Amino acid sequence: MSKLTPALALRAAINVLRDSAESRKMPSGEPLNDAIVQLHFDAADTLEESLADLRDHE
C-alpha cells in the first residue's frame, strides 16, 4: 500500500469537490443547489491554495 501524504489527501479532496460541483451532484447522487455548488468550488479553491502553500514548505 502506498503512503498517503498530506498533498495527496488534499488533491483527492479537491478532486471530489470539483467533480461534485461540476456534475451538480454529491457522490451519492443527491443533487446540489446553486449555493452548494458555489460552496464546493470555493472550498476547492481554498484547498488548492493550501496545497500550494504546503508544497512551498516541502
N, CA, C and O atoms as a GROMACS GRO file, in nm:
protein
  232
    1MET      N    1   0.085  -0.119   0.000
    1MET     CA    2   0.000   0.000   0.000
    1MET      C    3   0.088   0.124   0.000
    1MET      O    4   0.188   0.130   0.072
    2SER      N    5   0.052   0.222  -0.080
    2SER     CA    6   0.131   0.344  -0.087
    2SER      C    7   0.102   0.433   0.033
    2SER      O    8  -0.004   0.426   0.095
    3LYS      N    9   0.199   0.518   0.062
    3LYS     CA   10   0.184   0.610   0.175
    3LYS      C   11   0.104   0.731   0.129
    3LYS      O   12   0.137   0.794   0.029
    4LEU      N   13   0.000   0.763   0.204
    4LEU     CA   14  -0.083   0.879   0.173
    4LEU      C   15  -0.021   1.001   0.238
    4LEU      O   16  -0.012   1.010   0.361
    5THR      N   17   0.021   1.095   0.156
    5THR     CA   18   0.081   1.218   0.206
    5THR      C   19  -0.028   1.324   0.220
    5THR      O   20  -0.135   1.311   0.162
    6PRO      N   21  -0.001   1.430   0.297
    6PRO     CA   22  -0.098   1.539   0.306
    6PRO      C   23  -0.130   1.598   0.168
    6PRO      O   24  -0.244   1.634   0.141
    7ALA      N   25  -0.031   1.608   0.082
    7ALA     CA   26  -0.054   1.662  -0.052
    7ALA      C   27  -0.149   1.573  -0.133
    7ALA      O   28  -0.238   1.624  -0.202
    8LEU      N   29  -0.131   1.443  -0.124
    8LEU     CA   30  -0.221   1.352  -0.195
    8LEU      C   31  -0.362   1.357  -0.138
    8LEU      O   32  -0.460   1.351  -0.213
    9ALA      N   33  -0.373   1.368  -0.007
    9ALA     CA   34  -0.505   1.377   0.057
    9ALA      C   35  -0.577   1.505   0.014
    9ALA      O   36  -0.696   1.502  -0.015
   10LEU      N   37  -0.504   1.616   0.010
   10LEU     CA   38  -0.564   1.741  -0.035
   10LEU      C   39  -0.607   1.731  -0.180
   10LEU      O   40  -0.716   1.775  -0.216
   11ARG      N   41  -0.523   1.674  -0.265
   11ARG     CA   42  -0.557   1.660  -0.407
   11ARG      C   43  -0.683   1.576  -0.423
   11ARG      O   44  -0.769   1.610  -0.504
   12ALA      N   45  -0.695   1.467  -0.347
   12ALA     CA   46  -0.815   1.383  -0.355
   12ALA      C   47  -0.939   1.460  -0.314
   12ALA      O   48  -1.044   1.450  -0.379
   13ALA      N   49  -0.929   1.537  -0.207
   13ALA     CA   50  -1.043   1.617  -0.160
   13ALA      C   51  -1.082   1.723  -0.263
   13ALA      O   52  -1.200   1.745  -0.289
   14ILE      N   53  -0.982   1.787  -0.320
   14ILE     CA   54  -1.008   1.889  -0.424
   14ILE      C   55  -1.080   1.826  -0.542
   14ILE      O   56  -1.176   1.883  -0.594
   15ASN      N   57  -1.035   1.710  -0.585
   15ASN     CA   58  -1.097   1.643  -0.699
   15ASN      C   59  -1.242   1.606  -0.672
   15ASN      O   60  -1.328   1.624  -0.758
   16VAL      N   61  -1.271   1.556  -0.552
   16VAL     CA   62  -1.409   1.520  -0.518
   16VAL      C   63  -1.497   1.645  -0.515
   16VAL      O   64  -1.609   1.643  -0.566
   17LEU      N   65  -1.447   1.753  -0.455
   17LEU     CA   66  -1.524   1.878  -0.451
   17LEU      C   67  -1.553   1.930  -0.592
   17LEU      O   68  -1.667   1.966  -0.622
   18ARG      N   69  -1.451   1.933  -0.677
   18ARG     CA   70  -1.471   1.984  -0.813
   18ARG      C   71  -1.564   1.893  -0.895
   18ARG      O   72  -1.650   1.941  -0.968
   19ASP      N   73  -1.544   1.762  -0.882
   19ASP     CA   74  -1.631   1.669  -0.955
   19ASP      C   75  -1.777   1.686  -0.914
   19ASP      O   76  -1.867   1.687  -0.998
   20SER      N   77  -1.800   1.700  -0.784
   20SER     CA   78  -1.937   1.719  -0.735
   20SER      C   79  -1.996   1.850  -0.785
   20SER      O   80  -2.110   1.854  -0.830
   21ALA      N   81  -1.918   1.956  -0.779
   21ALA     CA   82  -1.967   2.086  -0.824
   21ALA      C   83  -1.996   2.085  -0.974
   21ALA      O   84  -2.099   2.137  -1.018
   22GLU      N   85  -1.907   2.026  -1.052
   22GLU     CA   86  -1.926   2.024  -1.197
   22GLU      C   87  -2.045   1.938  -1.239
   22GLU      O   88  -2.115   1.971  -1.335
   23SER      N   89  -2.068   1.828  -1.169
   23SER     CA   90  -2.181   1.741  -1.203
   23SER      C   91  -2.309   1.785  -1.133
   23SER      O   92  -2.418   1.738  -1.166
   24ARG      N   93  -2.295   1.877  -1.036
   24ARG     CA   94  -2.407   1.926  -0.956
   24ARG      C   95  -2.473   1.814  -0.877
   24ARG      O   96  -2.593   1.818  -0.850
   25LYS      N   97  -2.391   1.713  -0.840
   25LYS     CA   98  -2.440   1.600  -0.761
   25LYS      C   99  -2.334   1.558  -0.662
   25LYS      O  100  -2.214   1.565  -0.689
   26MET      N  101  -2.380   1.513  -0.545
   26MET     CA  102  -2.290   1.451  -0.447
   26MET      C  103  -2.252   1.313  -0.502
   26MET      O  104  -2.320   1.261  -0.590
   27PRO      N  105  -2.145   1.254  -0.451
   27PRO     CA  106  -2.110   1.119  -0.496
   27PRO      C  107  -2.224   1.018  -0.478
   27PRO      O  108  -2.234   0.920  -0.552
   28SER      N  109  -2.312   1.043  -0.380
   28SER     CA  110  -2.427   0.954  -0.357
   28SER      C  111  -2.537   0.975  -0.460
   28SER      O  112  -2.631   0.896  -0.467
   29GLY      N  113  -2.525   1.081  -0.542
   29GLY     CA  114  -2.626   1.110  -0.643
   29GLY      C  115  -2.722   1.221  -0.604
   29GLY      O  116  -2.803   1.265  -0.686
   30GLU      N  117  -2.714   1.266  -0.479
   30GLU     CA  118  -2.803   1.373  -0.433
   30GLU      C  119  -2.771   1.502  -0.509
   30GLU      O  120  -2.655   1.541  -0.518
   31PRO      N  121  -2.872   1.569  -0.563
   31PRO     CA  122  -2.848   1.693  -0.639
   31PRO      C  123  -2.803   1.807  -0.549
   31PRO      O  124  -2.840   1.814  -0.432
   32LEU      N  125  -2.725   1.898  -0.606
   32LEU     CA  126  -2.677   2.016  -0.534
   32LEU      C  127  -2.743   2.141  -0.591
   32LEU      O  128  -2.759   2.154  -0.712
   33ASN      N  129  -2.782   2.232  -0.502
   33ASN     CA  130  -2.839   2.359  -0.549
   33ASN      C  131  -2.724   2.456  -0.580
   33ASN      O  132  -2.608   2.427  -0.553
   34ASP      N  133  -2.759   2.571  -0.637
   34ASP     CA  134  -2.658   2.667  -0.681
   34ASP      C  135  -2.565   2.712  -0.568
   34ASP      O  136  -2.444   2.723  -0.589
   35ALA      N  137  -2.621   2.736  -0.450
   35ALA     CA  138  -2.539   2.783  -0.337
   35ALA      C  139  -2.438   2.677  -0.294
   35ALA      O  140  -2.324   2.709  -0.263
   36ILE      N  141  -2.480   2.552  -0.293
   36ILE     CA  142  -2.389   2.444  -0.252
   36ILE      C  143  -2.285   2.417  -0.359
   36ILE      O  144  -2.170   2.386  -0.328
   37VAL      N  145  -2.323   2.430  -0.486
   37VAL     CA  146  -2.225   2.416  -0.594
   37VAL      C  147  -2.116   2.521  -0.577
   37VAL      O  148  -1.997   2.490  -0.587
   38GLN      N  149  -2.155   2.645  -0.552
   38GLN     CA  150  -2.056   2.752  -0.533
   38GLN      C  151  -1.970   2.726  -0.411
   38GLN      O  152  -1.849   2.750  -0.413
   39LEU      N  153  -2.031   2.676  -0.303
   39LEU     CA  154  -1.955   2.642  -0.183
   39LEU      C  155  -1.849   2.537  -0.214
   39LEU      O  156  -1.736   2.547  -0.166
   40HIS      N  157  -1.884   2.437  -0.293
   40HIS     CA  158  -1.788   2.333  -0.332
   40HIS      C  159  -1.673   2.392  -0.414
   40HIS      O  160  -1.556   2.359  -0.391
   41PHE      N  161  -1.705   2.480  -0.509
   41PHE     CA  162  -1.599   2.543  -0.588
   41PHE      C  163  -1.509   2.629  -0.499
   41PHE      O  164  -1.387   2.627  -0.513
   42ASP      N  165  -1.569   2.705  -0.408
   42ASP     CA  166  -1.491   2.789  -0.317
   42ASP      C  167  -1.402   2.706  -0.226
   42ASP      O  168  -1.286   2.740  -0.202
   43ALA      N  169  -1.456   2.596  -0.176
   43ALA     CA  170  -1.377   2.508  -0.089
   43ALA      C  171  -1.260   2.447  -0.166
   43ALA      O  172  -1.149   2.437  -0.113
   44ALA      N  173  -1.284   2.406  -0.290
   44ALA     CA  174  -1.177   2.350  -0.372
   44ALA      C  175  -1.068   2.454  -0.396
   44ALA      O  176  -0.949   2.422  -0.390
   45ASP      N  177  -1.108   2.578  -0.422
   45ASP     CA  178  -1.010   2.685  -0.443
   45ASP      C  179  -0.926   2.709  -0.317
   45ASP      O  180  -0.805   2.727  -0.325
   46THR      N  181  -0.992   2.707  -0.202
   46THR     CA  182  -0.921   2.726  -0.074
   46THR      C  183  -0.822   2.614  -0.050
   46THR      O  184  -0.709   2.638  -0.007
   47LEU      N  185  -0.864   2.491  -0.078
   47LEU     CA  186  -0.773   2.378  -0.061
   47LEU      C  187  -0.658   2.382  -0.161
   47LEU      O  188  -0.547   2.341  -0.129
   48GLU      N  189  -0.683   2.432  -0.282
   48GLU     CA  190  -0.575   2.449  -0.381
   48GLU      C  191  -0.468   2.543  -0.326
   48GLU      O  192  -0.349   2.518  -0.342
   49GLU      N  193  -0.512   2.652  -0.263
   49GLU     CA  194  -0.416   2.746  -0.203
   49GLU      C  195  -0.337   2.678  -0.091
   49GLU      O  196  -0.216   2.698  -0.080
   50SER      N  197  -0.405   2.599  -0.010
   50SER     CA  198  -0.337   2.527   0.098
   50SER      C  199  -0.236   2.428   0.042
   50SER      O  200  -0.127   2.411   0.097
   51LEU      N  201  -0.273   2.362  -0.067
   51LEU     CA  202  -0.182   2.268  -0.131
   51LEU      C  203  -0.058   2.339  -0.183
   51LEU      O  204   0.053   2.290  -0.167
   52ALA      N  205  -0.077   2.454  -0.245
   52ALA     CA  206   0.038   2.532  -0.295
   52ALA      C  207   0.127   2.575  -0.179
   52ALA      O  208   0.250   2.568  -0.189
   53ASP      N  209   0.066   2.620  -0.069
   53ASP     CA  210   0.144   2.659   0.049
   53ASP      C  211   0.221   2.540   0.105
   53ASP      O  212   0.337   2.554   0.145
   54LEU      N  213   0.157   2.425   0.109
   54LEU     CA  214   0.222   2.304   0.160
   54LEU      C  215   0.343   2.268   0.074
   54LEU      O  216   0.449   2.234   0.126
   55ARG      N  217   0.327   2.276  -0.055
   55ARG     CA  218   0.437   2.242  -0.146
   55ARG      C  219   0.552   2.343  -0.134
   55ARG      O  220   0.668   2.307  -0.154
   56ASP      N  221   0.519   2.468  -0.102
   56ASP     CA  222   0.624   2.569  -0.083
   56ASP      C  223   0.710   2.539   0.039
   56ASP      O  224   0.824   2.584   0.046
   57HIS      N  225   0.656   2.463   0.134
   57HIS     CA  226   0.729   2.433   0.258
   57HIS      C  227   0.789   2.294   0.260
   57HIS      O  228   0.850   2.255   0.360
   58GLU      N  229   0.774   2.219   0.153
   58GLU     CA  230   0.831   2.083   0.149
   58GLU      C  231   0.979   2.086   0.126
   58GLU      O  232   1.043   1.981   0.120
   0.00000   0.00000   0.00000
